[in-house]
Amino acid sequence: MTESAKTIHPATWDHPRGPAAARILLELGNEHGLTAAECLAGTGLTRTDLERPDTFVEAGQELAIARAIIGRVGDSVGLGAAAGLRYTVGTLGVWGYAMLSSASVREAIRLGVRYAELSFAFIQPIVEPDGPDLAVVFDDAEIPFDVRDFFVERELTKIAVLTPYAIGVRRGMRVETAFTASRAAALRGLLPGVDLRTGAADHRVIFAADLLDQPLPQADSTTALMLEEQCRRMLEARRARRGIAARVRSLILAELDTGPTAATIAARLHMDERTLRRRLHADGTSFRELVDEVRSTLAADLLTLDRLTLAEIARRLGYHDAAGFSRAYRRWTGRTPRQSVRG
């Protein structure tokens, strides 16, 4: 099965999230020599936006930030882990505190998976038995291939580091990974004390049976109920705020370098192409207009970065060559890219 065939269905990660994860990516980029403008190019976000707690970040925007960092430093082993190590329970907000207040490990897992949209994860968590134990499988099939290892590393690191803090002990939990031996070995070096095993068919975190019903140190039934209700309301509010144009724009941004089509985006949204075009028309726009909007916004930002050639910008925008990008840019602005750079 090809990568494209594996991902033609609604992406479970395509939902708005708070600014904390994007802010951590910005810090990671700065650490590797990228400016805020370089990290945020084409996202429509500013550093100030990410410092406001009421900012919503689309999944496609977060993907674009990760791609900007990977594009500069490469998909190096440990880059995703370095992001994951920056997380605290506080970073996870109400969702994190709700799990922390749960009665047991089992209940925390149940709540975490139920409200996973409130996390910053791009993996889809699936709970399944693993013999007498319980496994949380990190299904990564929907994550775009070029950023897949980065985001899986980030999620494995987050849970490996924060779970012992939440449950009060390190025993009874192990991480199994499908990474190559060399990548897993490097990851193990970044996570001392974590029982990390290689050669698995997928990525998963396994909790021992005798750990599942262990009371959590911070358990409080009243607080847990209150926080779960807050999670429910937040999830409803986030789902309600998104129109079809915003969802399509986010998916276009996430898949821009592969040349998204109306057919593939419609399949992502679990509808046929004709329905997608009709709904966009009702919103006063079209698929072509949204693609041009995303590309032109990103192009304007990328052209301010001296280190990028026109060929590199064209590739990021999903064009085969610089000539195709230049023709499109002239259609948008009436100027060539070089004229815009010269001002």
C-alpha positions as CSV (number, residue, x, y, z in Angstrom):
1,M,0.0,0.0,0.0
2,T,1.4,3.4,-0.9
3,E,1.7,6.3,1.5
4,S,-1.0,8.2,-0.3
5,A,-3.4,5.3,-0.3
6,K,-2.9,4.8,3.4
7,T,-4.0,8.4,4.2
8,I,-7.1,9.0,2.1
9,H,-9.6,9.3,4.9
10,P,-10.5,11.8,7.5
11,A,-7.4,12.7,9.5
12,T,-8.0,12.3,13.2
13,W,-5.2,14.9,13.9
14,D,-7.0,17.6,11.9
15,H,-8.4,19.7,14.7
16,P,-7.6,23.0,16.3
17,R,-5.4,23.0,19.4
18,G,-4.0,25.5,21.9
19,P,-0.8,27.4,21.2
20,A,1.5,25.6,23.7
21,A,2.8,22.9,21.3
22,A,3.5,25.5,18.5
23,R,5.3,27.6,21.1
24,I,7.5,24.7,22.0
25,L,8.3,24.1,18.4
26,L,9.2,27.8,18.1
27,E,11.6,27.4,21.0
28,L,13.1,24.3,19.4
29,G,13.6,26.1,16.1
30,N,15.3,29.1,17.9
31,E,17.6,26.6,19.6
32,H,18.7,25.4,16.1
33,G,19.2,28.8,14.7
34,L,15.8,29.6,13.1
35,T,14.2,32.9,13.7
36,A,10.5,33.2,14.7
37,A,9.8,34.5,11.2
38,E,11.4,31.4,9.6
39,C,9.6,29.0,11.8
40,L,6.2,30.7,11.3
41,A,6.5,31.5,7.6
42,G,3.2,31.1,5.8
43,T,1.2,30.0,8.9
44,G,-0.4,33.4,9.5
45,L,0.8,33.1,13.1
46,T,3.1,35.5,15.0
47,R,5.1,35.0,18.2
48,T,2.6,37.2,20.0
49,D,-0.2,34.9,18.9
50,L,1.5,31.9,20.5
51,E,1.9,33.8,23.8
52,R,-1.9,34.3,24.0
53,P,-3.8,31.5,25.8
54,D,-6.9,32.1,23.7
55,T,-5.2,31.5,20.3
56,F,-6.2,28.5,18.3
57,V,-3.6,26.8,16.2
58,E,-4.7,24.6,13.2
59,A,-3.1,21.3,12.8
60,G,-1.8,22.3,9.4
61,Q,-0.1,25.3,11.0
62,E,1.7,23.2,13.5
63,L,2.8,20.8,10.7
64,A,4.2,23.8,8.8
65,I,6.3,24.9,11.8
66,A,7.7,21.3,12.2
67,R,8.5,21.2,8.5
68,A,10.3,24.5,8.6
69,I,12.5,23.1,11.4
70,I,13.1,19.8,9.7
71,G,13.8,21.6,6.5
72,R,16.7,23.4,8.1
73,V,18.2,20.8,10.4
74,G,17.0,17.6,8.8
75,D,15.0,14.8,10.3
76,S,17.7,14.1,12.8
77,V,17.3,11.4,15.5
78,G,16.2,13.0,18.7
79,L,14.7,16.2,17.3
80,G,11.2,15.1,18.1
81,A,12.3,13.8,21.5
82,A,13.9,17.2,22.2
83,A,10.4,18.7,21.7
84,G,8.8,16.1,23.9
85,L,11.2,16.7,26.7
86,R,9.9,20.3,27.0
87,Y,6.4,19.2,28.0
88,T,5.1,19.3,31.5
89,V,1.7,18.4,32.9
90,G,0.9,22.2,32.9
91,T,1.7,22.3,29.1
92,L,-1.1,19.8,28.6
93,G,-3.6,22.0,30.3
94,V,-7.0,20.9,31.5
95,W,-6.6,17.5,29.7
96,G,-3.4,16.8,31.5
97,Y,-4.8,17.8,34.9
98,A,-7.9,15.7,34.3
99,M,-5.8,12.6,33.9
100,L,-3.7,13.5,36.9
101,S,-6.8,13.7,39.0
102,S,-8.2,10.3,37.8
103,A,-8.8,7.5,40.3
104,S,-6.4,5.1,38.7
105,V,-4.0,4.5,35.8
106,R,-6.8,2.7,33.9
107,E,-9.2,5.7,34.4
108,A,-6.5,8.1,33.3
109,I,-5.9,6.2,30.1
110,R,-9.6,6.0,29.4
111,L,-10.0,9.8,29.9
112,G,-6.9,10.6,27.9
113,V,-8.0,8.6,24.9
114,R,-11.6,9.8,25.0
115,Y,-10.5,13.5,24.9
116,A,-7.3,13.0,22.8
117,E,-8.3,15.9,20.5
118,L,-7.5,18.2,23.4
119,S,-3.9,17.0,23.3
120,F,-1.3,18.1,20.7
121,A,-0.9,14.6,19.3
122,F,-0.8,13.7,15.6
123,I,-0.9,10.0,16.4
124,Q,-4.2,8.3,17.0
125,P,-4.2,6.5,20.4
126,I,-5.8,3.0,20.4
127,V,-6.3,1.0,23.6
128,E,-6.0,-2.7,23.3
129,P,-5.2,-5.7,25.5
130,D,-1.6,-7.0,25.4
131,G,-1.9,-10.3,27.2
132,P,-2.8,-9.5,30.8
133,D,-1.5,-5.9,30.3
134,L,-3.0,-2.9,28.6
135,A,-1.4,-1.2,25.6
136,V,-1.9,2.3,24.1
137,V,-1.0,1.9,20.5
138,F,0.3,5.0,18.7
139,D,-1.3,4.7,15.3
140,D,0.9,6.9,13.0
141,A,-0.6,5.9,9.6
142,E,-2.3,9.3,9.1
143,I,0.7,11.4,9.8
144,P,2.4,12.8,6.7
145,F,5.4,10.7,6.0
146,D,8.0,13.5,6.0
147,V,7.2,14.5,9.7
148,R,6.0,11.1,11.0
149,D,9.2,10.1,12.9
150,F,9.4,13.5,14.4
151,F,5.9,13.5,15.8
152,V,6.1,9.8,17.0
153,E,9.3,10.6,18.8
154,R,7.6,13.6,20.5
155,E,4.6,11.6,21.7
156,L,6.7,8.6,22.9
157,T,8.9,11.0,24.8
158,K,6.0,12.9,26.4
159,I,4.3,9.8,27.7
160,A,7.6,8.2,28.8
161,V,8.6,11.2,30.8
162,L,5.3,12.4,32.2
163,T,3.7,9.1,33.1
164,P,6.1,8.2,35.9
165,Y,5.4,11.6,37.4
166,A,1.7,11.1,37.2
167,I,1.6,7.7,38.7
168,G,4.4,8.1,41.2
169,V,6.5,5.1,40.0
170,R,8.5,4.2,37.0
171,R,8.0,0.4,37.2
172,G,5.3,-1.4,35.3
173,M,5.5,0.6,32.1
174,R,7.5,-0.1,28.9
175,V,7.8,1.5,25.5
176,E,7.9,-0.7,22.4
177,T,8.9,1.0,19.1
178,A,9.0,0.2,15.4
179,F,11.9,2.6,14.9
180,T,15.1,1.3,13.3
181,A,17.6,-0.1,15.8
182,S,19.9,3.0,15.3
183,R,17.0,5.5,15.9
184,A,15.7,3.5,18.9
185,A,19.2,3.3,20.4
186,A,19.6,7.1,20.1
187,L,16.2,7.6,21.6
188,R,17.1,5.3,24.5
189,G,20.1,7.5,25.2
190,L,17.8,10.5,25.5
191,L,15.5,8.7,27.9
192,P,17.6,7.1,30.7
193,G,15.6,4.8,33.0
194,V,12.8,4.2,30.4
195,D,12.3,0.5,29.5
196,L,12.4,1.0,25.7
197,R,12.4,-2.0,23.4
198,T,12.9,-2.3,19.7
199,G,11.7,-4.6,16.9
200,A,8.0,-4.1,17.5
201,A,5.4,-4.0,14.7
202,D,4.1,-0.7,15.9
203,H,4.7,2.0,18.5
204,R,3.0,1.3,21.8
205,V,3.3,2.0,25.6
206,I,2.3,-1.0,27.7
207,F,1.1,-0.8,31.3
208,A,1.4,-3.9,33.5
209,A,-1.8,-5.4,34.8
210,D,-0.9,-4.8,38.4
211,L,-0.4,-1.1,37.7
212,L,-3.7,-0.4,36.0
213,D,-5.9,-0.1,39.1
214,Q,-3.3,1.5,41.3
215,P,-4.6,4.8,42.8
216,L,-2.9,7.9,41.4
217,P,-1.1,10.1,43.9
218,Q,-3.1,13.2,42.9
219,A,-6.5,11.4,42.6
220,D,-9.6,13.4,43.6
221,S,-13.0,12.3,42.5
222,T,-14.7,15.7,42.7
223,T,-11.9,17.4,40.8
224,A,-11.8,14.6,38.3
225,L,-15.5,15.1,37.5
226,M,-15.1,18.8,37.2
227,L,-12.1,18.6,34.9
228,E,-13.7,16.0,32.7
229,E,-16.7,18.3,32.3
230,Q,-14.4,21.1,31.3
231,C,-12.8,18.7,28.8
232,R,-16.2,17.9,27.3
233,R,-17.1,21.5,26.9
234,M,-13.8,22.5,25.4
235,L,-14.0,19.7,22.9
236,E,-17.5,20.7,21.8
237,A,-16.5,24.4,21.5
238,R,-13.5,23.5,19.4
239,R,-15.5,21.3,17.0
240,A,-18.2,23.9,16.7
241,R,-15.9,26.8,15.7
242,R,-14.6,25.2,12.4
243,G,-16.3,25.9,9.1
244,I,-15.6,23.9,6.0
245,A,-13.2,26.5,4.5
246,A,-11.1,26.5,7.6
247,R,-10.8,22.7,7.6
248,V,-9.9,22.7,3.9
249,R,-7.3,25.5,4.4
250,S,-5.7,23.5,7.2
251,L,-5.5,20.3,5.1
252,I,-4.1,22.2,2.1
253,L,-1.3,23.7,4.3
254,A,-0.5,20.3,5.8
255,E,-0.2,18.6,2.4
256,L,1.0,21.6,0.3
257,D,4.3,20.1,-0.8
258,T,2.6,17.0,-2.3
259,G,0.2,19.1,-4.5
260,P,-3.2,18.5,-2.8
261,T,-6.2,18.1,-5.1
262,A,-9.9,18.6,-4.4
263,A,-10.4,14.8,-4.7
264,T,-7.8,14.0,-2.0
265,I,-9.0,16.7,0.4
266,A,-12.6,15.6,-0.1
267,A,-11.6,12.1,0.7
268,R,-9.8,13.3,3.9
269,L,-13.1,15.0,4.9
270,H,-15.1,11.8,4.1
271,M,-17.2,13.4,1.3
272,D,-17.1,13.3,-2.5
273,E,-15.5,16.0,-4.5
274,R,-18.7,17.4,-5.8
275,T,-20.1,17.9,-2.2
276,L,-16.9,19.6,-1.2
277,R,-17.0,22.1,-4.0
278,R,-20.7,22.8,-3.3
279,R,-20.0,23.4,0.4
280,L,-17.1,25.7,-0.4
281,H,-19.3,27.6,-2.9
282,A,-21.9,28.1,-0.1
283,D,-19.1,29.5,2.0
284,G,-18.3,32.0,-0.7
285,T,-15.0,30.4,-1.9
286,S,-13.6,27.6,-4.0
287,F,-10.9,25.0,-3.8
288,R,-8.7,26.8,-6.3
289,E,-9.1,30.1,-4.4
290,L,-8.1,28.4,-1.1
291,V,-5.0,26.7,-2.7
292,D,-4.0,30.1,-4.2
293,E,-4.6,31.8,-0.8
294,V,-2.4,29.4,1.1
295,R,0.3,29.4,-1.5
296,S,0.4,33.1,-2.0
297,T,0.5,33.7,1.8
298,L,3.3,31.2,2.3
299,A,5.2,32.5,-0.8
300,A,5.2,36.1,0.6
301,D,6.7,34.9,3.8
302,L,9.3,32.6,2.2
303,L,10.5,35.3,-0.2
304,T,11.7,37.3,2.8
305,L,14.1,34.5,3.8
306,D,17.4,35.2,2.1
307,R,18.7,31.7,2.4
308,L,16.0,30.0,0.3
309,T,16.4,29.8,-3.5
310,L,13.4,30.1,-5.8
311,A,13.6,26.4,-6.5
312,E,13.4,25.6,-2.8
313,I,10.4,27.9,-2.3
314,A,8.7,26.3,-5.4
315,R,9.2,22.8,-3.9
316,R,7.7,23.9,-0.5
317,L,4.7,25.3,-2.3
318,G,4.1,22.1,-4.3
319,Y,5.4,23.2,-7.7
320,H,7.7,21.0,-9.9
321,D,10.1,23.9,-10.7
322,A,10.8,27.6,-10.1
323,A,9.2,28.5,-13.5
324,G,5.8,27.2,-12.5
325,F,6.0,29.1,-9.2
326,S,7.0,32.3,-11.0
327,R,4.1,32.1,-13.3
328,A,1.7,31.6,-10.5
329,Y,3.2,34.4,-8.5
330,R,2.8,36.8,-11.4
331,R,-0.8,35.8,-11.7
332,W,-1.4,36.5,-7.9
333,T,0.5,39.8,-7.7
334,G,1.3,41.1,-11.2
335,R,5.0,40.9,-10.3
336,T,7.7,38.3,-10.5
337,P,9.2,36.8,-7.3
338,R,12.5,38.5,-7.9
339,Q,10.8,41.9,-8.4
340,S,9.0,41.4,-5.0
341,V,12.3,40.6,-3.3
342,R,14.0,43.7,-4.7
343,G,11.0,45.7,-3.5
